[in-house]
Amino acid sequence: MANKRSILLRGTPEVSETGAATEAIKPGYLVKGVSNIAKQTGTTGSVPNAVALERDELGRGIDDTYRSYAGAAAYAVGDRVKVAVFKSGEEAVGYVASGQNIVEDDLLQSAGDGTYAEGSTKPIARAMETLGAVVVETALRVQFL
């Protein structure tokens, strides 16, 4: 079961806070950009292992379930986004798009909307747990390749 309180599970990724959100971005989403941060839209090309982190220093969790502040967990347009770029072997919590059937060790690639999808065309991570048939966007432990 994925730890629902933190995106970063294992490793020491490079973290940056220089970019502002150009759309609503949920912590755990794959992102792109440097000064303007958006959900990763690439699906078949190589995409960086860049993931939006939660603002744990402000008491914010990765979703509304664990929030200890007023407001949603997602970054709003204009918010500074805390982004981590993960290296091979590091682990995080990400989100799997609905319609997937995820089994432990499945190869994952970008679904083009910030989430992961099964795929071996340009895999960037592997599933660290079995979810089975996903009917709604669901948190998943992933290990980057």
SULJOPE-V100778 format. One record per residue. N is the residue number from 0. SS is DSSP state (2 for helix, 1 for strand, 0 for the rest). Layout:
n ss
N SS
N SS
This chain:
n ss
0 0
1 0
2 0
3 0
4 0
5 0
6 0
7 1
8 1
9 1
10 0
11 0
12 0
13 1
14 1
15 1
16 1
17 1
18 1
19 1
20 1
21 0
22 0
23 0
24 1
25 0
26 0
27 0
28 0
29 1
30 1
31 1
32 0
33 0
34 0
35 1
36 1
37 1
38 1
39 0
40 0
41 0
42 0
43 0
44 0
45 0
46 0
47 0
48 0
49 1
50 1
51 1
52 0
53 0
54 0
55 2
56 2
57 2
58 0
59 0
60 0
61 0
62 0
63 2
64 2
65 2
66 0
67 0
68 0
69 0
70 0
71 0
72 0
73 0
74 1
75 0
76 0
77 0
78 0
79 1
80 1
81 1
82 1
83 1
84 1
85 0
86 0
87 0
88 0
89 0
90 1
91 1
92 1
93 1
94 1
95 1
96 0
97 0
98 0
99 0
100 1
101 1
102 0
103 0
104 0
105 0
106 1
107 1
108 1
109 1
110 0
111 0
112 0
113 0
114 0
115 1
116 1
117 1
118 0
119 0
120 0
121 0
122 0
123 0
124 1
125 1
126 1
127 0
128 0
129 0
130 0
131 1
132 1
133 0
134 0
135 0
136 0
137 1
138 1
139 1
140 1
141 1
142 1
143 1
144 0
